[in-house]
């Protein structure tokens, strides 16, 4: 066995992901009765009661095994759930999910996992995110972005020096109160549902980490452009709100773009139009959708890789532990991803001289084109 370290850089979706990462602008319920309406929606969503005829008598397309990552450059106005559905249809994939919801009003990187890549979603969710965002000064809004109603206004506009002087207070480990319109659960209800129903929610401060926060542009139009690199659970909308309050001019997000998600960079992003064009070419035999895929192990770039023999690989594939012996045996512990003959096999834990498989991958089907990993170096 030989131990190597994978090259690369360093949100299962949770309710406390990065700012502007939840669809908080669904249509409000007309009857004002949240719980009764929820119950009705559950009944109406029962597929056994809601079967729709297939349009134009189109035949059902067979789903297939597709494994890898697509980093969609999500356009403004599209929900993350819709984006996953579109890609799942384009690839005819059996399984798909995203690694960190991006709000409809935001654009940029939405990593979508297909097939066995869904097993690596937590590694992306826990990685850093980078955002470029614009703050409009003079108004605080209840949603902390352009979709809300103004709650406080001011004629004051901050100077660039005043803004820069404040940024160190919002860098490093800080306490942050999430926005009222967030996906955090309060007694089993989403905060944004309670807020839409007119209820005031008292959310507690929580620790977040801002690795970097810089002022990029400061114009005369009452807006400033920032870039932030932050850890899991940070709300960019809350940054705009809190900076505006301290400056006394108030503020809200008017534009937001995500440029980094874990190991996925802006260069990895593919616009939807380009994906659709590639799908059309592939259907006519002029290309392959594999060219749009990044390998499953791209999400694991920040953890070590361990190569094993075919005999050990067979044991791991059956869910059996492997003893680590010999001069090449690693003396470390923790999580590794295991390869055999250069192919991803499993996620495993090293401990007490054993390699214990935790998630085994079955990459039979459509995978990334050879060389896609080398393109990212």
C-alpha positions as CSV (number, residue, x, y, z in Angstrom):
1,X,0.0,0.0,0.0
2,X,1.2,3.5,-0.7
3,X,-0.2,6.7,0.9
4,X,-0.6,9.8,-1.2
5,X,-2.2,13.2,-0.6
6,X,-4.8,14.3,-3.2
7,X,-4.3,17.7,-4.8
8,X,-7.0,20.4,-4.5
9,X,-8.5,23.0,-2.3
10,X,-10.3,22.8,0.4
11,X,-23.3,22.6,2.5
12,X,-26.6,16.4,2.8
13,X,-28.4,19.8,2.8
14,X,-28.9,21.4,6.2
15,X,-31.2,24.1,7.5
16,X,-28.3,26.4,8.5
17,X,-26.4,26.7,5.3
18,X,-24.8,29.9,3.9
19,X,-26.7,33.0,3.3
20,X,-29.1,33.4,0.4
21,X,-29.1,29.6,0.2
22,X,-32.8,28.9,0.8
23,X,-35.9,29.5,-1.3
24,X,-37.5,31.9,1.1
25,X,-39.8,33.6,-1.4
26,X,-42.4,31.0,-2.0
27,X,-45.9,32.3,-2.4
28,X,-47.5,33.1,1.0
29,X,-50.5,30.9,2.0
30,X,-53.8,32.6,1.5
31,X,-55.7,31.1,4.4
32,X,-53.2,32.1,7.0
33,X,-53.5,28.7,8.6
34,X,-50.0,27.2,8.4
35,X,-50.5,23.8,9.9
36,X,-53.8,23.1,8.1
37,X,-52.4,24.2,4.8
38,X,-49.3,22.0,5.4
39,X,-51.6,19.1,5.9
40,X,-53.5,19.7,2.7
41,X,-50.3,20.0,0.8
42,X,-49.1,16.7,2.0
43,X,-52.3,15.0,0.9
44,X,-52.3,16.7,-2.5
45,X,-48.7,15.7,-3.1
46,X,-49.5,12.0,-2.7
47,X,-48.4,10.6,-6.1
48,X,-51.1,8.0,-5.9
49,X,-53.8,10.7,-5.9
50,X,-52.1,13.1,-8.3
51,X,-51.1,11.1,-11.3
52,X,-50.9,13.3,-14.4
53,X,-51.2,12.1,-17.9
54,X,-47.9,12.1,-19.8
55,X,-47.8,15.1,-22.2
56,X,-48.0,14.3,-26.0
57,X,-48.0,10.6,-25.2
58,X,-44.2,10.8,-24.9
59,X,-42.6,7.5,-23.8
60,X,-40.9,7.4,-20.4
61,X,-37.1,7.7,-20.8
62,X,-35.2,5.0,-19.0
63,X,-33.0,6.2,-16.1
64,X,-29.4,5.3,-16.0
65,X,-26.5,5.2,-13.7
66,X,-24.5,8.4,-13.9
67,X,-21.7,9.2,-11.4
68,X,-19.9,12.5,-10.9
69,X,-20.3,16.2,-10.2
70,X,-21.7,19.0,-12.3
71,X,-21.1,22.5,-11.1
72,X,-23.9,24.5,-12.5
73,X,-23.5,28.3,-13.0
74,X,-27.0,28.8,-11.6
75,X,-28.9,31.7,-13.2
76,X,-30.8,34.2,-11.2
77,X,-34.5,33.2,-10.7
78,X,-34.0,29.4,-10.6
79,X,-34.4,27.5,-7.4
80,X,-31.8,24.9,-6.5
81,X,-34.5,22.2,-6.4
82,X,-35.5,23.0,-10.0
83,X,-31.9,23.0,-11.1
84,X,-31.4,19.5,-9.7
85,X,-34.5,18.3,-11.5
86,X,-33.3,19.8,-14.8
87,X,-29.9,18.2,-14.6
88,X,-31.4,14.9,-13.6
89,X,-33.5,15.0,-16.7
90,X,-30.7,16.1,-19.0
91,X,-28.5,13.2,-17.8
92,X,-31.4,10.8,-17.4
93,X,-29.8,10.1,-14.0
94,X,-31.3,7.8,-11.3
95,X,-30.0,9.9,-8.4
96,X,-29.1,13.6,-7.9
97,X,-28.8,16.1,-5.2
98,X,-27.0,19.4,-4.5
99,X,-24.4,20.4,-2.0
100,X,-25.6,23.6,-0.5
101,X,-28.8,25.4,-1.6
102,X,-28.4,28.7,-3.5
103,X,-31.3,31.2,-3.3
104,X,-33.2,32.0,-6.5
105,X,-32.0,35.6,-6.3
106,X,-28.3,34.5,-6.3
107,X,-26.2,33.2,-9.2
108,X,-23.1,31.1,-9.3
109,X,-21.8,27.8,-8.2
110,X,-24.4,25.1,-7.4
111,X,-22.5,21.7,-7.2
112,X,-24.9,18.9,-8.2
113,X,-24.0,15.4,-7.3
114,X,-25.1,12.6,-9.6
115,X,-25.3,8.9,-8.6
116,X,-22.5,7.7,-6.3
117,X,-21.3,11.3,-5.9
118,X,-24.2,11.9,-3.5
119,X,-22.2,9.9,-0.9
120,X,-19.5,12.7,-0.9
121,X,-21.9,15.6,-0.5
122,X,-21.0,16.2,3.2
123,X,-17.4,16.9,2.3
124,X,-18.5,19.7,0.0
125,X,-21.0,21.1,2.5
126,X,-18.3,21.4,5.1
127,X,-15.9,23.3,2.9
128,X,-15.4,27.0,2.5
129,X,-17.6,29.2,0.3
130,X,-16.7,32.5,-1.4
131,X,-19.2,35.1,-2.3
132,X,-19.2,38.4,-4.2
133,X,-22.1,40.6,-3.1
134,X,-23.4,44.1,-3.4
135,X,-24.9,46.0,-0.5
136,X,-27.3,48.9,-1.1
137,X,-27.1,51.5,1.6
138,X,-30.0,53.5,3.0
139,X,-32.6,50.8,3.6
140,X,-32.9,47.8,5.9
141,X,-35.4,45.2,4.7
142,X,-37.2,42.4,6.6
143,X,-35.6,39.8,4.3
144,X,-32.3,41.6,4.3
145,X,-32.3,41.6,0.5
146,X,-34.2,43.3,-2.4
147,X,-37.3,41.1,-2.1
148,X,-38.4,42.4,1.3
149,X,-40.1,45.5,2.5
150,X,-38.2,48.4,4.0
151,X,-38.2,48.5,7.8
152,X,-35.6,51.2,8.5
153,X,-34.3,54.0,6.2
154,X,-31.5,56.6,6.4
155,X,-30.2,59.4,4.2
156,X,-26.7,58.7,5.4
157,X,-24.2,57.0,3.0
158,X,-20.9,55.6,4.4
159,X,-17.5,56.5,3.1
160,X,-15.1,53.9,1.8
161,X,-12.8,54.5,4.7
162,X,-15.6,54.0,7.2
163,X,-16.6,50.7,5.6
164,X,-13.0,49.4,5.5
165,X,-12.4,50.4,9.2
166,X,-15.4,48.2,10.2
167,X,-14.5,45.0,8.4
168,X,-12.0,43.6,11.0
169,X,-15.0,43.4,13.4
170,X,-16.6,41.0,11.0
171,X,-13.5,38.8,10.3
172,X,-12.6,35.7,12.2
173,X,-14.8,33.9,14.7
174,X,-17.9,36.1,15.3
175,X,-21.4,35.8,16.7
176,X,-24.1,36.3,14.2
177,X,-27.9,36.4,14.5
178,X,-29.4,34.7,11.4
179,X,-32.0,36.6,9.3
180,X,-35.7,36.3,10.2
181,X,-36.2,34.8,6.7
182,X,-33.9,31.8,7.1
183,X,-34.4,28.1,7.0
184,X,-33.6,27.6,10.7
185,X,-36.2,25.6,12.5
186,X,-38.0,27.1,15.5
187,X,-40.2,24.5,17.4
188,X,-40.4,22.5,14.2
189,X,-41.3,25.4,11.9
190,X,-39.0,27.1,9.4
191,X,-38.2,30.7,10.5
192,X,-39.2,32.0,7.0
193,X,-42.6,30.3,7.3
194,X,-43.2,32.0,10.6
195,X,-42.0,35.4,9.3
196,X,-44.2,35.1,6.2
197,X,-47.2,34.6,8.6
198,X,-46.3,37.8,10.4
199,X,-44.8,36.2,13.5
200,X,-41.6,37.7,15.1
201,X,-39.0,35.1,15.7
202,X,-36.3,35.5,18.3
203,X,-33.2,33.7,16.8
204,X,-30.2,33.2,19.0
205,X,-26.7,34.4,18.0
206,X,-24.5,31.6,16.8
207,X,-20.7,31.4,16.1
208,X,-19.6,31.6,12.5
209,X,-16.2,32.1,10.9
210,X,-15.4,34.7,8.3
211,X,-12.0,33.9,6.8
212,X,-11.8,37.0,4.7
213,X,-14.0,40.0,4.0
214,X,-12.8,42.8,1.7
215,X,-14.3,45.9,0.1
216,X,-13.9,45.5,-3.7
217,X,-15.8,48.6,-5.0
218,X,-17.4,51.6,-3.4
219,X,-19.4,53.8,-5.8
220,X,-21.2,57.1,-5.6
221,X,-24.5,55.3,-6.3
222,X,-25.0,54.3,-2.7
223,X,-23.8,50.7,-3.1
224,X,-20.6,48.8,-2.2
225,X,-19.3,45.5,-3.5
226,X,-17.7,43.0,-1.2
227,X,-16.0,39.6,-1.4
228,X,-16.3,37.2,1.5
229,X,-14.8,33.7,2.2
230,X,-16.6,32.0,5.0
231,X,-17.2,28.8,6.8
232,X,-20.4,26.7,7.2
233,X,-23.5,28.5,8.6
234,X,-22.6,32.1,7.7
235,X,-25.3,34.4,6.4
236,X,-24.1,37.0,4.0
237,X,-27.4,38.9,4.3
238,X,-26.8,39.2,8.1
239,X,-23.4,40.7,7.3
240,X,-25.0,43.5,5.2
241,X,-27.7,44.1,7.9
242,X,-25.2,44.3,10.8
243,X,-22.6,46.4,9.0
244,X,-25.4,48.9,7.9
245,X,-26.7,49.1,11.5
246,X,-23.3,49.9,13.0
247,X,-22.6,52.5,10.3
248,X,-26.0,54.0,11.0
249,X,-27.0,54.0,7.3
250,X,-28.7,50.6,7.2
251,X,-28.2,48.2,4.2
252,X,-29.4,45.1,2.4
253,X,-28.1,42.7,-0.3
254,X,-28.9,43.8,-3.8
255,X,-26.8,41.2,-5.7
256,X,-25.1,38.0,-4.7
257,X,-22.9,35.5,-6.6
258,X,-21.2,32.4,-5.2
259,X,-17.8,31.8,-6.7
260,X,-16.3,29.0,-4.6
261,X,-17.9,25.9,-2.9
262,X,-15.4,23.6,-1.3
263,X,-13.1,22.3,-4.0
264,X,-15.3,23.7,-6.8
265,X,-14.0,26.9,-8.4
266,X,-15.6,29.4,-10.8
267,X,-13.6,27.8,-13.6
268,X,-15.6,24.5,-13.0
269,X,-19.0,26.2,-13.5
270,X,-21.1,25.4,-16.5
271,X,-24.0,27.6,-17.7
272,X,-27.3,25.8,-18.2
273,X,-27.4,26.8,-21.9
274,X,-24.0,25.1,-22.4
275,X,-25.2,21.9,-20.7
276,X,-28.3,21.8,-22.8
277,X,-26.3,22.3,-26.0
278,X,-24.0,19.5,-24.9
279,X,-27.0,17.3,-24.3
280,X,-28.3,17.9,-27.8
281,X,-24.9,17.1,-29.4
282,X,-24.7,13.9,-27.3
283,X,-28.1,12.9,-28.5
284,X,-27.0,13.2,-32.1
285,X,-23.7,11.3,-31.4
286,X,-21.5,14.4,-31.7
287,X,-20.4,14.4,-28.0
288,X,-20.7,12.9,-24.6
289,X,-22.3,14.2,-21.4
290,X,-19.3,12.7,-19.6
291,X,-17.4,15.8,-20.7
292,X,-19.6,17.8,-18.3
293,X,-18.8,15.6,-15.3
294,X,-16.1,16.0,-12.8
295,X,-15.0,12.7,-11.0
296,X,-16.7,11.7,-7.8
297,X,-13.4,12.0,-5.9
298,X,-13.2,15.7,-6.8
299,X,-15.2,16.3,-3.6
300,X,-12.5,14.5,-1.6
301,X,-9.5,16.6,-2.7
302,X,-8.8,17.7,0.9
303,X,-8.4,14.2,2.4
304,X,-5.7,11.7,1.8
305,X,-5.9,8.9,-0.8
306,X,-4.8,5.4,0.0
307,X,-4.0,2.9,-2.8
308,X,-4.6,-0.8,-2.1
309,X,-4.0,-4.1,-3.9
310,X,-6.8,-5.9,-5.8
311,X,-6.9,-8.5,-3.0
312,X,-7.5,-5.9,-0.3
313,X,-9.9,-4.1,-2.6
314,X,-12.0,-7.3,-2.8
315,X,-12.2,-7.4,1.0
316,X,-13.2,-3.8,1.3
317,X,-15.8,-4.1,-1.4
318,X,-17.4,-6.9,0.7
319,X,-17.4,-4.5,3.7
320,X,-14.6,-6.3,5.5
321,X,-11.7,-4.5,7.2
322,X,-8.1,-4.8,6.0
323,X,-5.1,-5.1,8.2
324,X,-2.4,-2.5,7.5
325,X,1.0,-4.2,7.7
326,X,4.4,-3.8,6.2
327,X,6.8,-0.9,5.8
328,X,4.5,1.0,3.5
329,X,1.6,0.8,5.9
330,X,0.4,4.3,6.9
331,X,1.0,5.3,10.5
332,X,-1.8,8.0,10.5
333,X,-5.5,7.7,11.4
334,X,-8.7,9.2,10.3
335,X,-10.7,9.3,7.0
336,X,-9.1,8.4,3.7
337,X,-10.5,7.6,0.3
338,X,-9.3,4.3,-1.1
339,X,-8.3,3.6,-4.7
340,X,-7.4,0.5,-6.6
341,X,-5.6,0.8,-9.9
342,X,-6.3,4.5,-9.9
343,X,-10.1,4.0,-9.5
344,X,-12.1,5.2,-6.5
345,X,-13.3,2.3,-4.3
346,X,-14.4,3.5,-0.9
347,X,-14.3,5.9,1.9
348,X,-12.7,4.3,4.9
349,X,-11.3,5.0,8.4
350,X,-7.8,4.1,9.6
351,X,-7.7,3.0,13.2
352,X,-5.9,0.4,15.4
353,X,-3.9,-0.9,12.4
354,X,-7.0,-1.5,10.3
355,X,-8.6,0.0,7.3
356,X,-12.4,-0.1,7.9
357,X,-14.7,0.7,4.9
358,X,-17.5,3.2,5.6
359,X,-18.9,3.9,2.1
360,X,-18.2,1.7,-0.9
361,X,-18.6,3.1,-4.4
362,X,-20.1,1.3,-7.4
363,X,-19.1,3.4,-10.4
364,X,-20.6,1.2,-13.1
365,X,-22.3,3.5,-15.7
366,X,-21.5,6.9,-17.1
367,X,-18.6,8.6,-15.4
368,X,-16.3,11.6,-16.0
369,X,-14.2,11.6,-19.2
370,X,-10.6,10.5,-18.6
371,X,-8.4,13.5,-17.9
372,X,-11.1,15.7,-16.3
373,X,-9.1,15.6,-13.0
374,X,-5.9,16.7,-14.8
375,X,-7.7,19.7,-16.3
376,X,-8.2,21.1,-12.8
377,X,-4.5,21.0,-11.7
